[in-house]
Amino acid sequence: MQATRVIHHTALAFLMTAGLRAQTAAGPVTITNKLDTPQARVYVASLQPHMPSQSPNGHATNRVLVFLDDGTMTRQEGTDKQTITFRRGDVRWRPASGAYVAENASDHPIRILEIDLKGTPAGPAPVTKLDPTVVDERHYKVLFENDHVRVLRVHYDARETGAEHQHMLNRIVVYLNDQPGAKADDVRMSGPATHTEQNASDQPADRIAIELK
């Protein structure tokens, strides 16, 4: 009987140790690559709750962040500590930075789609009279714009058709829900095009488009 207890306790200790090793191996952040183009590298960073992630070398590139989950996180760079609360579909600009520590302050994992920009902008963005934010402002809204990117929120109600418009730049499109031809969280690269778009489903369609200058 005593031998049986010793074996049982040894096995339990082994399982607990293996579990701790597996948890440690997972780490605070998991990276899932999505796209890698001459202009940008795109990946999803999944942050476990209450596990600080140190970046001792900082981040050398400018980034666009698209939050794929609701949550709260902290970011400390030097003595400056920020608390960021966000909703799914929120977008932020993050310039290149020095060393920092980030932590998911939520009680659940969160995912952030990160778009690392490579190099510098090619120059002033081309202009068209068929800019979607001009000819179809009902469906295309500018979230923010700088020398590197223009970020658009795209929304179509069920069965809606938009106006003909023209995209002049390469853009990364993030799908926020299931819609014809795409699933929620799909990420795609699209090039310049002139077209008319239609939401052929009975549900709204929501996307984020990051135009790369």
C-alpha positions as CSV (number, residue, x, y, z in Angstrom):
1,M,0.0,0.0,0.0
2,Q,2.8,2.4,0.9
3,A,4.6,1.6,-2.4
4,T,1.4,2.4,-4.2
5,R,1.1,5.8,-2.5
6,V,4.7,6.6,-3.3
7,I,4.2,5.8,-7.0
8,H,0.9,7.8,-7.0
9,H,2.6,10.9,-5.4
10,T,5.5,10.6,-7.8
11,A,3.3,10.5,-10.8
12,L,1.2,13.4,-9.5
13,A,4.4,15.5,-8.9
14,F,5.6,14.6,-12.4
15,L,2.3,15.7,-14.0
16,M,2.3,19.0,-12.0
17,T,5.9,19.7,-13.1
18,A,5.1,18.9,-16.7
19,G,2.1,21.2,-16.6
20,L,4.2,24.1,-15.2
21,R,6.9,23.5,-17.8
22,A,4.2,23.6,-20.6
23,Q,2.8,26.8,-19.2
24,T,6.2,28.4,-19.0
25,A,7.1,27.2,-22.5
26,A,4.0,28.9,-23.8
27,G,5.2,32.3,-22.5
28,P,3.3,35.5,-22.2
29,V,3.1,36.1,-26.0
30,T,2.5,33.8,-28.9
31,I,3.2,35.0,-32.5
32,T,1.2,33.8,-35.5
33,N,2.4,35.0,-38.9
34,K,-0.2,36.2,-41.4
35,L,1.5,38.0,-44.3
36,D,5.0,39.1,-45.3
37,T,5.3,41.5,-48.2
38,P,7.9,44.0,-49.3
39,Q,6.0,46.7,-47.5
40,A,4.9,45.1,-44.3
41,R,5.0,42.0,-42.0
42,V,1.7,41.1,-40.5
43,Y,1.2,38.8,-37.5
44,V,-1.1,38.2,-34.6
45,A,0.3,38.6,-31.1
46,S,-1.7,36.6,-28.5
47,L,-1.1,37.9,-24.9
48,Q,-1.8,35.7,-21.9
49,P,-3.4,37.5,-18.9
50,H,-1.2,39.0,-16.2
51,M,2.1,37.9,-17.7
52,P,4.5,40.8,-18.3
53,S,6.3,40.6,-21.7
54,Q,9.7,42.4,-21.8
55,S,11.0,43.8,-25.0
56,P,14.6,44.8,-24.0
57,N,15.6,46.0,-27.5
58,G,12.3,47.8,-28.2
59,H,10.6,47.8,-31.6
60,A,12.6,49.1,-34.6
61,T,9.6,49.7,-36.9
62,N,6.5,51.8,-37.0
63,R,3.4,49.7,-36.5
64,V,-0.4,49.7,-36.9
65,L,-2.2,47.7,-34.2
66,V,-5.7,46.3,-34.8
67,F,-7.2,44.9,-31.6
68,L,-9.1,41.6,-32.2
69,D,-10.5,41.3,-28.7
70,D,-11.9,43.6,-26.0
71,G,-9.5,44.2,-23.2
72,T,-7.1,46.3,-21.2
73,M,-3.3,46.3,-21.2
74,T,-0.4,48.3,-19.8
75,R,2.7,49.5,-21.5
76,Q,5.7,50.9,-19.7
77,E,8.6,52.6,-21.5
78,G,11.1,53.9,-19.0
79,T,9.2,55.6,-16.3
80,D,6.2,56.3,-18.5
81,K,3.4,53.7,-17.9
82,Q,0.2,53.8,-19.9
83,T,-3.0,51.9,-19.5
84,I,-4.9,51.2,-22.7
85,T,-8.5,50.0,-22.8
86,F,-9.8,48.9,-26.2
87,R,-12.6,47.2,-28.1
88,R,-12.5,44.7,-30.9
89,G,-11.9,46.6,-34.1
90,D,-10.1,49.5,-32.5
91,V,-6.9,50.6,-34.3
92,R,-3.9,52.5,-33.1
93,W,-0.6,53.8,-34.5
94,R,2.5,52.8,-32.6
95,P,5.8,54.5,-33.6
96,A,9.1,52.7,-33.3
97,S,10.3,52.7,-29.7
98,G,13.0,51.8,-27.2
99,A,12.8,49.0,-24.6
100,Y,9.4,48.5,-23.0
101,V,7.3,46.1,-20.9
102,A,3.7,45.2,-22.0
103,E,1.1,43.3,-20.0
104,N,-2.3,42.0,-20.7
105,A,-4.3,43.4,-17.7
106,S,-7.5,41.6,-18.7
107,D,-8.6,38.3,-17.1
108,H,-8.6,36.6,-20.6
109,P,-6.2,36.3,-23.5
110,I,-6.2,39.1,-26.0
111,R,-5.1,39.2,-29.7
112,I,-3.5,42.1,-31.5
113,L,-3.0,42.2,-35.2
114,E,0.3,44.0,-35.7
115,I,1.4,45.5,-39.0
116,D,5.1,46.2,-39.0
117,L,6.0,48.7,-41.7
118,K,9.1,48.1,-43.7
119,G,11.2,51.0,-45.0
120,T,9.9,54.6,-45.6
121,P,6.9,55.8,-47.6
122,A,7.4,55.9,-51.4
123,G,6.3,59.5,-51.5
124,P,3.1,61.5,-51.6
125,A,0.1,59.3,-52.0
126,P,-1.6,59.4,-55.4
127,V,-4.9,61.2,-55.6
128,T,-8.1,60.1,-57.5
129,K,-11.5,61.7,-57.9
130,L,-13.0,58.2,-57.1
131,D,-11.5,58.1,-53.6
132,P,-13.9,55.9,-51.6
133,T,-14.0,58.3,-48.7
134,V,-15.3,61.0,-51.1
135,V,-17.6,59.1,-53.5
136,D,-18.8,56.6,-51.0
137,E,-18.4,58.2,-47.6
138,R,-21.4,56.3,-46.3
139,H,-19.3,53.1,-46.3
140,Y,-15.7,54.4,-46.0
141,K,-14.5,56.5,-43.0
142,V,-11.0,57.6,-42.3
143,L,-9.9,56.5,-38.8
144,F,-6.5,58.2,-39.1
145,E,-3.8,59.1,-41.6
146,N,-0.1,60.0,-41.5
147,D,2.9,59.9,-43.8
148,H,3.0,56.1,-43.7
149,V,-0.6,54.9,-43.8
150,R,-4.2,55.8,-44.2
151,V,-6.5,53.6,-42.1
152,L,-10.2,53.2,-43.2
153,R,-13.2,51.6,-41.4
154,V,-15.5,49.9,-43.9
155,H,-19.1,49.1,-43.0
156,Y,-21.9,47.8,-45.2
157,D,-25.4,47.1,-43.9
158,A,-27.1,43.9,-45.1
159,R,-27.6,43.7,-48.9
160,E,-26.1,47.1,-49.5
161,T,-24.2,48.2,-52.6
162,G,-21.7,51.0,-52.7
163,A,-20.7,53.5,-55.3
164,E,-17.9,52.8,-57.8
165,H,-14.6,53.8,-56.3
166,Q,-10.8,53.5,-56.9
167,H,-8.1,52.3,-54.6
168,M,-4.7,53.7,-55.5
169,L,-2.5,52.0,-53.0
170,N,-1.8,48.5,-51.7
171,R,-3.8,47.8,-48.6
172,I,-4.1,45.2,-45.9
173,V,-7.7,44.3,-45.2
174,V,-8.8,42.8,-41.9
175,Y,-12.3,41.2,-41.8
176,L,-14.0,41.8,-38.4
177,N,-16.9,39.4,-39.0
178,D,-18.0,36.6,-41.3
179,Q,-19.1,37.9,-44.7
180,P,-19.3,36.6,-48.3
181,G,-15.9,35.2,-49.3
182,A,-14.2,35.8,-46.0
183,K,-14.3,34.7,-42.3
184,A,-13.9,36.8,-39.2
185,D,-10.2,37.6,-38.5
186,D,-9.1,36.9,-42.1
187,V,-6.3,39.1,-43.3
188,R,-5.6,39.8,-47.0
189,M,-3.4,42.0,-49.1
190,S,-5.2,43.8,-52.0
191,G,-3.7,46.0,-54.7
192,P,-4.9,49.0,-56.6
193,A,-8.4,48.5,-58.1
194,T,-11.5,50.3,-59.4
195,H,-14.7,48.5,-58.5
196,T,-18.1,48.5,-56.9
197,E,-18.7,46.5,-53.8
198,Q,-21.8,44.7,-52.6
199,N,-22.6,43.0,-49.3
200,A,-24.6,40.0,-50.6
201,S,-25.4,38.7,-47.1
202,D,-28.3,39.3,-44.7
203,Q,-25.7,40.5,-42.0
204,P,-23.6,43.7,-41.8
205,A,-20.1,43.5,-43.1
206,D,-17.2,45.2,-41.2
207,R,-13.6,45.6,-42.3
208,I,-10.5,47.6,-41.5
209,A,-8.3,48.7,-44.5
210,I,-4.8,49.9,-44.0
211,E,-3.5,51.6,-47.0
212,L,0.3,51.5,-47.3
213,K,1.9,54.7,-48.7
